[in-house]
Amino acid sequence: HVQLVESGGGSVQAGGSLTLSCTASAYTHGSNYMGWFRQAPGKEREGVAAISSGGHNTYYVDSVKGRFTISLGNAANSVTLQMNSLRPEDTAMYYCAVGRAGNPWNTMQAHAMAGCRDFEYWGQGTQVTVS
């Protein structure tokens, strides 16, 4: 069973930056991508960014394009999310997730990370608060 551990959340002022990190406890065999989601109180979980296992493909929701950058971490099965120019509307619990085994990148991208159905394993979340 794969466990994901996120870190790097916190509280910042608008315009500030945070870097989120996520590491999987085991080799994510068959998964072609990892991603970050977020959920604000009273709102549905939203896909934020995803990256293919080789790092060649990335996906971002429109609201974070140009501000957030997803990249593979230095450790195996890890991913980071660099968040710059943070806004109050970025306040949410952020979750790391591993793509469903065998599901191709193109299918995930076509779904635009909607409904979380293309992701199989989830972390517990890390809180980001922007004031």
Backbone torsions as a table, in degrees:
resi	resn	phi	psi	omega
1	HIS	NA	130.2	-178.8
2	VAL	-86.1	129.7	174.1
3	GLN	-113.8	139.7	179.7
4	LEU	-115.5	136.2	-179.8
5	VAL	-123.3	120.6	178.4
6	GLU	-99.6	154.4	174.4
7	SER	-153.0	165.5	174.2
8	GLY	105.1	-3.9	177.7
9	GLY	-69.6	170.9	178.9
10	GLY	166.4	-165.8	-179.5
11	SER	-114.8	131.9	178.4
12	VAL	-140.0	163.4	174.4
13	GLN	-84.9	156.8	177.9
14	ALA	-54.5	136.6	-177.3
15	GLY	94.4	-11.6	-178.6
16	GLY	-81.5	-175.8	-176.4
17	SER	-132.7	152.1	172.6
18	LEU	-144.1	152.2	174.5
19	THR	-122.2	121.1	177.0
20	LEU	-97.3	142.8	177.5
21	SER	-127.6	150.8	179.9
22	CYS	-145.5	134.7	177.6
23	THR	-130.7	133.9	176.4
24	ALA	-88.9	143.4	-174.6
25	SER	-77.3	-16.4	-177.2
26	ALA	-144.3	164.2	178.6
27	TYR	-63.2	127.3	-176.8
28	THR	-88.7	70.1	-174.5
29	HIS	-59.9	127.2	176.4
30	GLY	88.3	-8.8	179.6
31	SER	-85.2	138.5	-176.0
32	ASN	-104.8	-0.6	-177.7
33	TYR	-165.9	162.6	171.6
34	MET	-130.3	161.4	-178.0
35	GLY	-154.2	173.8	175.8
36	TRP	-123.9	136.0	174.1
37	PHE	-121.1	168.0	173.6
38	ARG	-145.7	154.0	178.0
39	GLN	-142.9	119.7	176.3
40	ALA	-93.7	155.8	179.6
41	PRO	-54.8	129.6	177.8
42	GLY	79.6	3.3	-179.3
43	LYS	-120.7	160.8	177.2
44	GLU	-76.0	156.4	175.6
45	ARG	-64.4	137.8	-174.5
46	GLU	-124.9	133.2	174.2
47	GLY	-71.5	133.3	-177.1
48	VAL	-106.3	-52.2	-176.7
49	ALA	-158.9	154.1	176.6
50	ALA	-144.9	157.6	179.9
51	ILE	-142.1	140.8	179.7
52	SER	-73.8	161.7	-173.0
53	SER	-62.0	-28.1	177.5
54	GLY	-91.7	-5.5	178.7
55	GLY	83.2	4.2	-175.0
56	HIS	-82.6	-21.8	-178.0
57	ASN	-122.6	139.6	175.0
58	THR	-134.0	155.5	176.9
59	TYR	-136.6	139.3	177.5
60	TYR	-134.7	142.9	170.1
61	VAL	-70.8	148.6	-173.0
62	ASP	-55.0	-36.5	-173.6
63	SER	-67.8	-15.1	-178.6
64	VAL	-114.6	-3.3	-179.5
65	LYS	-59.0	133.5	-179.1
66	GLY	85.9	-10.9	-179.5
67	ARG	-116.5	-36.7	-178.1
68	PHE	-107.0	147.7	176.0
69	THR	-134.5	125.1	176.8
70	ILE	-100.2	141.4	179.4
71	SER	-151.6	160.7	176.2
72	LEU	-76.1	142.2	179.6
73	GLY	-79.2	172.5	179.4
74	ASN	-70.0	-33.6	178.2
75	ALA	-82.9	154.1	177.0
76	ALA	-62.6	147.1	177.6
77	ASN	56.9	39.5	177.0
78	SER	-130.0	155.6	-178.0
79	VAL	-146.6	146.4	178.0
80	THR	-122.7	157.7	175.4
81	LEU	-131.9	107.7	176.6
82	GLN	-87.1	122.5	-176.6
83	MET	-117.6	115.0	179.2
84	ASN	-114.5	164.8	178.1
85	SER	48.9	47.9	-176.3
86	LEU	-64.7	145.8	-178.6
87	ARG	-121.3	157.0	177.1
88	PRO	-54.6	-33.3	-179.4
89	GLU	-72.3	-6.1	173.5
90	ASP	-83.5	-6.9	179.2
91	THR	-61.4	124.3	-177.7
92	ALA	-178.2	170.3	166.4
93	MET	-85.2	128.4	-178.9
94	TYR	-104.7	133.0	-176.9
95	TYR	-121.4	137.2	172.5
96	CYS	-91.6	147.2	-179.3
97	ALA	-146.9	151.3	178.3
98	VAL	-107.4	137.1	-178.6
99	GLY	-63.3	150.1	179.6
100	ARG	-65.6	131.7	-176.3
101	ALA	-54.0	130.3	177.0
102	GLY	84.9	-13.5	-178.8
103	ASN	-76.4	124.3	-177.2
104	PRO	-74.1	155.2	179.0
105	TRP	-56.3	-43.3	-175.7
106	ASN	-61.3	-35.8	178.4
107	THR	-67.2	-45.1	178.0
108	MET	-59.6	-44.8	-178.5
109	GLN	-63.0	-39.9	-179.9
110	ALA	-64.0	-31.3	178.2
111	HIS	-81.3	-9.0	178.7
112	ALA	54.7	35.3	177.8
113	MET	60.1	19.2	-177.5
114	ALA	-77.4	136.9	173.8
115	GLY	76.6	-1.8	175.0
116	CYS	64.3	6.9	-170.6
117	ARG	-71.4	-17.8	-177.8
118	ASP	-89.6	5.1	-177.6
119	PHE	-120.5	141.2	-169.2
120	GLU	-108.3	-40.1	-177.3
121	TYR	-119.6	145.1	-174.3
122	TRP	-132.7	146.2	172.2
123	GLY	-84.5	178.7	-178.3
124	GLN	-84.0	-15.3	176.6
125	GLY	100.9	153.3	174.5
126	THR	-137.3	134.3	-172.8
127	GLN	-82.3	134.0	173.1
128	VAL	-120.4	124.3	-179.8
129	THR	-125.7	124.6	-179.3
130	VAL	-118.9	124.4	-177.3
131	SER	-121.1	NA	NA
